[in-house]
Amino acid sequence: MTDARSDHVVFIVGGAVAGSEAAFQLASRGVTCAVMEQHDRPYGKIEDGLPRWHVDLRLQEEKRIDEKLTHPRVHFIPRTRLGSDLTLDEIRSWNPSAIILANGAWRDRTFPLAGIDQYLGKGFVYQNSFVYWFNHYLESGYNGPRYVPEDEAIVVGGGLASLDVVKILMLETVCRALEKRGERVSLLDLERNGCRKVLTGMNLTLEDLGLKGCTLYYRRRVEDMPLAEMPDNASPEKEAQAQATRRKLLNNFADKYLFKFESLRAPVGFMAEKGHLTGLKMAHTRIENGRAVVSESTADAVPAQMVISSIGSIPEPIPGVAMSGERYVVKDERTGELEGSDRVFVIGNAVTGKGNILVSRRHGRTVSQYMIEQYLAGAASGYEEVFAGAADETRRKMAAVVGRLSLQPPPSRQRVSELLSKIEYLQRRAGYGGDYRGWIDASRSNTI
Ligand SMILES: Cc1cc2nc3c(=O)[nH]c(=O)nc-3n(C[C@H](O)[C@H](O)[C@H](O)COP(=O)(O)OP(=O)(O)OC[C@H]3O[C@@H](n4cnc5c(N)ncnc54)[C@H](O)[C@@H]3O)c2cc1C
C-alpha cells in the first residue's frame, strides 16, 4: 500500500452510502482516499437502520458499497471513530487535501420530556438502538442492547421510520405470541403478508393471542404524515389528493399490521413506578399556523410497559464542527462546505436531513464530483452544468467557492507519502491488513 502517484489524499469519515460514493468518485479520478469507519463493516444505516426485512435492498446496497470501497485507490480504515480514536484537528494537522464528513445522523432527537432519559432501557427506548437490536439480536455474539417488545407499547413519532418501528413491534409481538401457542411463523412472511392476513389464515385474531397491539401517537394530523409526496406550491386539488392518499395509505398500513393510530396527540408528562417507566401523559393538540399546539385540556394517562421515541435522527456533535441547533453549519447544502473550516465538507444524511438512500448517494456524488474534484483537479470548470437553473445568487456563490478552492495546491510528494504512512498506521492499529473482502467476510462470521 505505498502508492504515492496520486497528488491528492482525501480523508472520508463514514464508509456507507454517501462516503463510499464520494470515495469512488474521487478515486476514479486518481485521488487517494482514506475511508475511516467506526465499525467493522461500513454499511451504516443500510445494515443498522433499514429493518432487516428489506433483504434485497440491503444486499444490493451493501454490494454497491463493497464495489466502491475495493477501488485500488480507496484505503479502508475500520474500527476508527472520529471523536474518540482520532480528532478532526489531528486529521487537519496532517494536512490532507480535504476532509469529508459522511457520518450520517445517528443521534436520536431528545424526547421533549425532562427526566425521561433516566428510564432508558427501563421502559423507555430510542428508535436507533431499537432498530439496531431488531436487525442484529439473532446473530451469535451479539452484545448490543437487549429489548423485549411489549404489547400495548407507545410509539411517539410520525415520520416513515416510526412506521417501521410500529411494524417491528407488531411483527415481534405476534411472532412471539404464536410461538407460545406452538405455532411457528417466519417474521419475513408475516412482514410480507401482514399480520391480519396471516392470522386470518390461521383462524385467529389478535385478541386470541392475548394482544391489543401498539399505538402510534402523532402530534399532527394523518394528512400531514409524509406518506405521499406533497408538491411545492400544490393547488388546493393536488393538496386534497395528496392528503387523501396519505389517509388511505395509513389506514391500509394500520389494517395490515393491526396497530392503532392517534393523531393530534403529544406527550406532556410520564408515569413511573419502582424505577420503570409505566406510561405517558398524552395531551390533545391543534394545528395553528402549521404548528402543533398543545391544547389546555387535561392530558390522559396512557399506561405502557414500553415507550419508543421515534421523533427523528440528527448528526452527532463533533468537536471542531460548528452546529446550529441540530445541524452542522454548512455554507451551502449543495456544496457541503463546512462553515468556518477550510477544506472540510459534509455529505449525505449528516447534512441533507433526509433519511433516503438515493438522496444520500446523489449528495455524495454532487459534492465530491463537482466541488472537491474540481478543486483537486485544479480546474474550476464544470460547476455551471450542475448549478444550471439555480438562482443567480446561488450560482455566484458557487463560482466564488470553486474559484477559491481551485487555487489550493496539491500536497507535495513527501506529504503524500507521510499521509499514506498515517493511513497504514491507522489500519494496523485497527488490525486491518488491507484485504477488504477478506475483512468483511471474517467480520460476518465474527472471526476477526
Ligand atoms: C428505520 C429506517 C428505515 C429506512 N428505510 C429507508 C427506505 O426504505 N428507503 C430509503 O431510501 N432509505 C431508508 N432509510 C434511510 C437510509 O437508510 C439512510 O438515509 C441512508 O442509508 C444514509 O446513508 P449515509 O451514508 O448518508 O449515512 P449512514 O448510513 O448513517 O452512514 C454513516 C457512516 O458513518 C459512520 N460513522 C458515524 N459516525 C462516525 C464517526 N464518528 N467516526 C467514524 N465513522 C462514523 C457510521 O458507522 C456509518 O457507517 C431508513 C432509515 C431508517 C433508520
The ligand as a Gaussian input file, in Angstrom:
#p B3LYP/6-31G(d) Opt

LIG

0 1
 C      -35.813000       2.686000      10.190000
 C      -35.237000       3.226000       8.900000
 C      -35.808000       2.870000       7.683000
 C      -35.318000       3.370000       6.493000
 N      -35.909000       2.993000       5.313000
 C      -35.448000       3.502000       4.144000
 C      -36.043000       3.120000       2.905000
 O      -36.974000       2.297000       2.874000
 N      -35.553000       3.683000       1.765000
 C      -34.530000       4.593000       1.758000
 O      -34.129000       5.094000       0.701000
 N      -33.940000       4.946000       2.913000
 C      -34.371000       4.437000       4.107000
 N      -33.783000       4.796000       5.277000
 C      -32.707000       5.807000       5.271000
 C      -31.373000       5.347000       4.668000
 O      -31.029000       4.083000       5.182000
 C      -30.321000       6.398000       5.024000
 O      -30.784000       7.687000       4.695000
 C      -29.005000       6.220000       4.225000
 O      -28.619000       4.863000       4.228000
 C      -27.954000       7.106000       4.878000
 O      -26.698000       6.946000       4.248000
 P      -25.467000       7.859000       4.691000
 O      -24.264000       7.280000       4.028000
 O      -25.752000       9.285000       4.438000
 O      -25.382000       7.710000       6.270000
 P      -25.159000       6.415000       7.202000
 O      -25.697000       5.199000       6.590000
 O      -25.641000       6.810000       8.531000
 O      -23.579000       6.278000       7.209000
 C      -22.739000       6.950000       8.115000
 C      -21.497000       6.092000       8.328000
 O      -20.581000       6.829000       9.125000
 C      -20.122000       6.015000      10.206000
 N      -19.810000       6.932000      11.302000
 C      -20.684000       7.693000      12.009000
 N      -20.042000       8.432000      12.917000
 C      -18.715000       8.136000      12.790000
 C      -17.543000       8.579000      13.463000
 N      -17.598000       9.490000      14.429000
 N      -16.349000       8.048000      13.082000
 C      -16.282000       7.134000      12.084000
 N      -17.365000       6.674000      11.415000
 C      -18.565000       7.187000      11.756000
 C      -21.296000       5.101000      10.503000
 O      -20.888000       3.937000      11.189000
 C      -21.821000       4.806000       9.107000
 O      -21.169000       3.718000       8.504000
 C      -34.218000       4.272000       6.503000
 C      -33.620000       4.621000       7.702000
 C      -34.114000       4.096000       8.898000
 C      -33.451000       4.489000      10.197000

